Structure formats: structure tokens, C-alpha cells
Amino acid sequence: MSKLVTGEAISLSIRPASLMARAASCAIDFAIYTVVYIAYFIGLAYLLSNVDTYSGELLAITIVTLASIFILVGVPCIVEFLTRGRSVGKLIVGLRIVRDDGGALAFRHSLIRALLWPFEILGSGGGVAALVGLFSADTKRLGDHLAGTIAISERAKLPATRTNPVKPELAAWARSADISPIPAPLQHRAAQFLATAHMHTKESRWARAVEIADELNNYAAPAPPMGTLPEEFIATIVEFQRWDGYRRAQNAQKAKDVFASRMDRLPHGMRLQ
């Protein structure tokens, strides 16, 4: 999960689309545009089959060139703009393209992305887009970087909220320990593991717990008590983050209520007549 700052300076948590989801969406769109491209030029070839004059050949070349530009650039641009960042492939996979500040796409964003589409996808077989996305934290392709856009997953859901049992000695340790804020992606993976741990085999469950606990250990000091199992440590950290978030929300609401009550009172010595 990444942080997105809107134009009103509001920080939102979003889930960028995964590289595999983007690849699947791209493959679907590529297949559809290929069918359209072939069908269009079969029809065009049939209409121009009887053209024999030199001027007619020039006209045919001009029409083919303009049609190629329209199908390769114009159609993806128009579809993405009219659907507000979607396409057939993105609708199937559950993705959407938005601006870096979370707003809807303008025409220029769709145009820039569409202009790079033949180079990134068609010309290189998707290799350029995959390579750029692989080294991008938000799996952006080159067109996203130039247009200032990002692909987000609209179907991503956090695991169902559940209470994880915490031993008294671990609860006491968490209250006195210095636990730094956990990055959202790691926190999500930890909560997801706890929600689905019963579905893993014994060996897989232990290996996954050790892996996540090792990552979480970098954000807690001192270390938990000796003998703490990795899964118990993960549950303690997840619950502590939930407690801490609830406490912060309560304090923020109290401060808001105090401020509102003060705004309702007249300054000292003043009264309504």
C-alpha cells in the first residue's frame, strides 16, 4: 500500500496494481486491439482492392497510415479518457488509471500514455513496460512516469478485521517497548497471514511466520521475551498497531471536541444582549 497526497493535501492509502495484474490487463487489451486492427484492414483491403491508378494508390497509403495511427494511438486514448482511466482489460482485472494526486485523468494524460503504448507494448512486446514497472515502487510504466499517473487496484481488500489473542506477558512487553510505525505493506501482509494461517500447512505456516516476524523485529526494541513464537510476536505487533491507531483516533476526536466547544463560547467578558 502506498501513500497518495491529493490536491487538498490529504493523505490517502492506496494499493497500486501489481505487475502481474497490469500484464494481464495489457494482454487482454492487446488481443482486443489486434482483432480490431486485423478486421479493419481486411475491410479496408477489400474496399481498395480495385484501385489501380497512381493517385488511388497514394490515397490508399494515406488512409492506411492514418488508420494505423488512429487504431494504435487514438482508440486507446479515447477509450481510456471516456471511461475515466479504464479499458476492457482493466475492467476485467479490476484496475484503474488515476493521476498521481488521485484525480481523474484529463485528455492529455490519456494522450501521453497512448503515444507511448506502441513503443512500450507493441514495439517491444511489453518488455520495456515490464522492465520499467519492475524497478518502480508503484509498478509504473514509462507512460505513467511521463503523464504523472498511477494504476490502482479497485478490488483490493484488506483482510477481515479480527482480534488476535495476545499473552499477558507480551501485552506488557508491547506497552513498554519502543515500536516504530510499521510500513503499510508489511502490516497488511502480517494481518493477512494471521487471517489465513489456519489454511497453511504446518511447515509453510512456520516458514511464513518466521519470515514476517524477522521483518517486524526491525521495528521493535527491545526484543520480545525469550521463547516467544514468531506467530505470537506477529499477533502482538498487529494488535499493538490496532490499539495505537484506536488511541490516536480517540485523542484526535477529543481534541476536535475541545476545539469545537471553545469555538462555541464567547470570549471572556462578552455576552449576548
Buried (B, 14 or more C-beta within 10 A) or exposed (E): BBEBEEEEEEEEEBBBBBBEBBBBBBBBBBEBBEEEBEEBBEEBEEEBEEEEEEEEEEEBEEEBEEBBEEBBBBBBBBBBBEBEBBBBBBBEBBBBBBBBBBEEBEEEBBBBBBBBBBEBBBEEEBEBBBBBBEEBEBBBBBBBBBBBBBBBBBEBEEBEEEEBEBBEBBEEBBEEBEBEEBEBEBBBBBBBBBBEBEEBEEEEBBEBBBEBBEBBBEBBEEEBEEEBBBBBBBBBBBBBBBBBEEEEEEEEEEEEEEEEEEEEEEEEEEEEE
